[in-house]
Amino acid sequence: MRQYELVERVKAYDPAADEVLLNRAYVFAMKAHGSQKRASGDPYFSHPVEVAGILTGLKLDTASIATALLHDTVEDTGTSLDDIEKLFGIEIRRLVDGVTKLSKLELQSARTAQAENFRKLLLAMSVDIRVLLVKLADRLHNMRTLHFCGEEKRRRIARETIDIYAPLAERIGMQGMKDELEDLAFMHLWPDARASVIARLERLRADDGDLVLRICQALRTALYKEGVDAEVNGREKAPISIWRKMQRKNVSFEQLSDIMAFRVVVDTVGSCYAALGAVHGEYVMKPGRFKDFISTPKPNGYRSLHTTIIGPEGRAVEVQIRTREMQEVAELGVAAHWAYKQGNSSTDGTQYRWIRELLDILEHASGPEEFLEHTKLEMFQDQVFCFSPKGDLYALPQGATPIDFAYAVHSDIGDSCTGAKVDGRIVQLRTKLDNGNQVEILTGKSGGPRPSWERYVVTARARARVRRFLRLQKRNEYLVNGRDVLHRVAQREGVTWSEKQMEAVLPSLPYATVDDVVAAIGEGKLSARQVMDAMHPELRHAAEERPNEETSVRPSATDGKLPLRGLPEGVASTLARCCNPVPGEPIVGVVRTGREVSIHRADCPNVGGRTENGSPPLELDWEETARQLTASGRVRVLTMDQPGSLGAMTTLIGNQGGNITMIQSGKRSGGLLEVMFEVEVEDIDHLRRLIGTLQAMPVVSQASRARG
Ligand code: MN
């Protein structure tokens, strides 16, 4: 097609079109593609021109036509998007960018289950519906010229067309484009099947003569008798739909009655039902085959009446009845619908209002038209679609991270995830994924959920798995700690303990199973002494001679009165869990809502200058008797990660009179192990001595009071 022909075509339906822009795009693309050739040997430039030509058939706006001319310049020539913007403006830049991005996507996985996700991905990435229209026209022209390509490429492109692009065309209501795409793909994929369907159709035609014409004539007569003014057309159905039906219903060609379709086109909706009455009055209808898509349109906006009758000459035929407008919507989709809505006004410059209105609705969510509810691309904008390295496609909610992706692939992958690559680059696990990303999950023995992951995930599946994993991990830690604590307490008291022994006294303990008891001790919810006392009643006796220890209940809200100076009268007080203050060190009291004061270290970062109700923190001091409390301090140690180092530390703490109530450890880089101890101590001096001794150990690289 020549330059002037293309411009003429556009001007024919849009006299106000920007001729200068079209000419510039034409010349620019021609120069950019230069001497490039297509597989057919034609100059490459013939391709974008033909694509533009297809779009003139849909009466698209100047920007779309220019985009069609330019659509391969960024991908295949030295042109940059900035060049496009400079010469043609930001709107065309965005459209060309969109088409280029779609072209880069490739469905790598052959699994058909992936096709629907891939279609959604294309829709999600076509933020502007014109991008999709240009892409479909591009694909249509490539299909028309596919016979110049090699066998393998032909099959791949044809398969993709049938799985992805034909259904997309149908989804936005473009029946004509869908039919042609499908037939071309059929020809390349299953040429033998197509040839035999066509051969059968021809033989049928030879046997029956002008059957289509005769049935048309009979229908016209029936309608005329009832005074319905209508246009009647008949055609054979597309070879691929006949072939599909043969496969689906497992019927042979001879049994297949409805290989023909007849169309009755009238002026008004009322006439549709009058025509239906006339047809049903003359012929017997096949039960169960009548469908009213006028009162209930298809999601893509298709409206029509469908019925199957035992028609003239005893043949079962399908009859579709619709208005002229419905006919055009069925053939051209969204474009025709909007052209009709504004009354075909091609001279007042509102020709393309449909595009603008559609874009507007796409941008601002809700629109009144039912079919737009289904056609609008926004419905996919709350999802992201990402590829696995194998090319499988996963749909995730907007805001999903590699962790969500890992759990979507398999829960084991999530549970052993150590990191992620997106499009080949290592990223942080909290990175939000984008459409079309290829995500590779790195896994390893040391992988798996961290508490922070809960904040990064958006899928319910990933969140549930992360929580479960962390819960189990914690429980295991508690069990290990609990056994450790029980061993040491038993050793100190010179008694024995075993899980069997504990089972015998379970009824007197506040937990149902031995494991629960051990875990509760490991978590610090239950004291090991209480368990020992239950197992060895004789210890209780001995303990009475050590009043200090017997009264050393952990200071908590149960007792509600800490030995402190400066507390207001009648107010309960508790030690804050965030910083675990220890007798002897500077403290403040924070008045919480209700009548309770929580006691923090003076340097606790949670206190700040003010408290909840706005009053400054209370100045407090420990009473002398506070030493009788067993307060816990937290100690953080970095140690060599080598056998025996943990044992050496716990022994040393025990020897120094510290009672370990909790141990947590985790690997750090550089062969170091980070260990957190919670130790019951007499006072701050006791704690400082412990820390000093730990620091002196050869295996310890650093020991300090844990902040908060
Ligand atoms: Mn192209």
Residues whose N, C-alpha, C, O or C-beta is under 5 A from the ligand:
A	BS01	MN	D72 D138
